[in-house]
Structure formats: C-alpha cells, structure tokens
C-alpha cells in the first residue's frame, strides 16, 4: 500500500504545481472542490469530515477562504450550524481548477490504456468502499 500513498502524494504535488500560478494550494483548492461537488450546501463539520481535518483547522481554513472572497458562511434554520457556500468568485475558481485538473489527468493518464485505467479505478473504488464500511464511525 506504500505505492498508493506515493501515487496520491505525487498526484497532489503535480496538481499543486499546476495551480500555483493561480495562487492556489491544496489547502485552498481542495475544500473548494469538495464544496462545489457536494449535493447540498455543507456544514463546517461535514466539510471537516470530508477533508479528514479537525474542526479547528477547518475554521482557520474557512476564515482564509472567506477573507479571499471564495466562500460565505450562511445562517440557516438551525441557528447552531452555518452552511458554507461558494461565492461567484469561488465558483469561477473551481471552474479553473477543474480545467487544470482535467488537463493534468489527460496528460498523466495518456500512457495508460483506457481499459487498464478502468480496472485500476474499479479496484480503488472497491478498496475505498471496504475501508469505509469497516471504519469505526460506521460500525453499529
């Protein structure tokens, strides 16, 4: 499994290098992607969980993203929990990130046959499902 961790690190470094000219780092672009891909506006604690970060780290991160104009914290019916939503700038930034990631994906995967990629992604999805179902917070 060392290979999996190595590939994940290399992937993040490759994307970070490509996004650096936009002034983005993994700490900023990854939460924006999570927010953009969520089915509904996320609460801070849900974002923390999806990023595997503790709540205090996410609060600091969201402070930075809000001061940069990428997100808004919105008060909802449940006054105890605010949701985090992308601003127009945040949405536009995510579109740019998606373009960069898509171009990187095409470049990086160019030498791998499509059927091998399909099998690799299928295997990774199965491993992820197995790990998710065995996680302590999912146990009954």
Phi and psi in degrees as a GROMACS rama.xvg file:
@    title "Ramachandran Plot"
@    xaxis  label "Phi"
@    yaxis  label "Psi"
@TYPE xy
-60.5335  -36.2492  UNK-2
-61.0285  -42.0444  UNK-3
-60.4805  -46.8758  UNK-4
-63.7196  -40.3698  UNK-5
-63.0006  -45.6541  UNK-6
-64.1366  -40.5489  UNK-7
-61.3631  -44.1159  UNK-8
-63.5337  -44.5268  UNK-9
-63.8075  -39.8872  UNK-10
-61.597  -48.8611  UNK-11
-60.715  -41.5447  UNK-12
-63.3044  -42.178  UNK-13
-63.377  -43.2194  UNK-14
-68.515  -42.6119  UNK-15
-57.8103  -44.0458  UNK-16
-59.1929  -41.2981  UNK-17
-73.282  -28.2258  UNK-18
-92.141  -11.0986  UNK-19
-56.3731  -40.6474  UNK-20
-61.1879  -22.6173  UNK-21
-85.7552  -0.276925  UNK-22
78.1516  20.4883  UNK-23
-108.727  147.685  UNK-24
-124.179  171.522  UNK-25
-56.6136  -35.3945  UNK-26
-64.4173  -22.645  UNK-27
-103.842  -42.2744  UNK-28
-75.0631  -32.9442  UNK-29
-65.7013  -46.3229  UNK-30
-62.9921  -35.7037  UNK-31
-61.9567  -41.4156  UNK-32
-64.2149  -42.987  UNK-33
-59.6551  -43.3065  UNK-34
-65.2351  -41.7802  UNK-35
-67.3651  -34.0827  UNK-36
-89.2842  -7.56072  UNK-37
-69.2826  143.981  UNK-38
-67.2169  -27.2179  UNK-39
-147.357  164.388  UNK-40
-53.9868  137  UNK-41
-94.448  146.601  UNK-42
-83.446  158.117  UNK-43
-54.6522  -43.0801  UNK-44
-68.1285  -32.6141  UNK-45
-69.5921  -38.0627  UNK-46
-64.6441  -43.0666  UNK-47
-57.7213  -44.8765  UNK-48
-63.0657  -43.8198  UNK-49
-67.9297  -26.7266  UNK-50
-93.8354  -3.55819  UNK-51
57.6714  44.5899  UNK-52
-120.566  157.737  UNK-53
-80.1127  159.618  UNK-54
-59.2047  -39.6301  UNK-55
-65.6669  -35.9467  UNK-56
-65.5373  -39.2487  UNK-57
-69.229  -36.2814  UNK-58
-60.7141  -46.6435  UNK-59
-62.796  -42.2023  UNK-60
-62.4111  -45.1464  UNK-61
-66.3258  -35.8569  UNK-62
-57.6363  -45.207  UNK-63
-64.6901  -45.4099  UNK-64
-65.064  -36.8054  UNK-65
-70.1088  -42.6473  UNK-66
-66.571  -24.3045  UNK-67
-84.8687  -6.17865  UNK-68
86.9253  11.9828  UNK-69
-84.1144  -29.6953  UNK-70
-135.653  164.655  UNK-71
-130.318  144.754  UNK-72
-97.7634  123.34  UNK-73
-114.114  129.218  UNK-74
-77.3462  132.934  UNK-75
-116.701  -167.971  UNK-76
-56.4938  -43.698  UNK-77
-78.9639  100.868  UNK-78
-67.2902  -13.7423  UNK-79
-79.5382  -20.66  UNK-80
-130.679  120.72  UNK-81
-90.4453  149.726  UNK-82
-99.6008  159.578  UNK-83
-111.404  126.497  UNK-84
-128.678  147.119  UNK-85
-74.745  141.03  UNK-86
-83.6407  177.975  UNK-87
-59.5712  -41.6242  UNK-88
-62.9552  -40.623  UNK-89
-62.6941  -43.0045  UNK-90
-65.0104  -42.4187  UNK-91
-64.3041  -39.115  UNK-92
-64.6358  -42.1042  UNK-93
-61.8692  -39.3622  UNK-94
-59.653  -42.1313  UNK-95
-64.9885  -41.1362  UNK-96
-61.5004  -45.2205  UNK-97
-60.3293  -40.6868  UNK-98
-63.6324  -44.2852  UNK-99
-64.7334  -44.7021  UNK-100
-65.0579  -40.8394  UNK-101
-63.0829  -43.7178  UNK-102
-63.3213  -41.4828  UNK-103
-64.044  -43.0497  UNK-104
-58.9002  -46.2947  UNK-105
-62.1381  -42.6879  UNK-106
-66.4968  -47.7595  UNK-107
-69.772  -37.8617  UNK-108
-88.1135  -1.50138  UNK-109
-55.4618  -35.4248  UNK-110
-88.7579  5.36462  UNK-111
-111.905  124.55  UNK-112
-57.8653  142.877  UNK-113
-54.8371  -41.0886  UNK-114
-67.9559  -31.788  UNK-115
-70.5401  -39.1666  UNK-116
-62.8447  -42.5695  UNK-117
-59.2049  -45.2587  UNK-118
-65.2464  -40.707  UNK-119
-63.9967  -45.6085  UNK-120
-64.6286  -38.902  UNK-121
-61.0296  -46.3312  UNK-122
-62.1991  -43.7048  UNK-123
-63.7081  -38.9725  UNK-124
-62.2927  -42.8988  UNK-125
-64.1437  -41.3992  UNK-126
-64.3096  -43.0405  UNK-127
-61.8922  -44.5629  UNK-128
-60.6756  -43.1901  UNK-129
-62.4547  -44.2489  UNK-130
-66.6135  -39.0347  UNK-131
-65.3088  -41.65  UNK-132
-72.7923  -21.0844  UNK-133
-98.629  0.0650795  UNK-134
-66.1039  143.015  UNK-135
-56.2301  -36.2099  UNK-136
-73.0379  -10.1288  UNK-137
-100.293  -6.62554  UNK-138
-75.3557  148.202  UNK-139
